[in-house]
């Protein structure tokens, strides 16, 4: 089960970080739309970044690209939202208020993680709960267009393959 506690002795390779610069909101939408078709049930994406970095904006566009008719919103107070798409469900978690993986396990979302695409804002707070994930770290560049820098890394075979596919497509470049 992917949601089981991570017992791997390996970690994300800091030398295998790729990046994408979204010069404006349209470029962030384009990035979400480029990634969405590559994702499938049981994939886990951890999103990190400061407040207002664009995590929820990215998630909203990615889930809309997957074909949801549901209203996509930040699960800050609900902690988790579930969206329906034609191919699979999407679990959207905001881990900001979680103290760690024990709080996450107490939510009882293991079945949803195993049967949905999981998009987890503030994901580093609960990363040890997962054996494999793609991590997107979003930073504001503070230019006239409020550009964003997406740094992408992976842990596990499937996420590594996703990262390699994004590099091969020319969407991401190695740092």
PyMOL commands that set and color helices and strands:
alter all, ss='L'
color gray80, all
select helices_A, chain A and resi 25-36+55-65+101-106+110-114+123-129+157-168
alter helices_A, ss='H'
color red, helices_A
select strands_A, chain A and resi 18-22+44-49+80-84+89-94+116-121+133-140+148-155+173-174
alter strands_A, ss='S'
color yellow, strands_A
deselect
rebuild
show_as cartoon
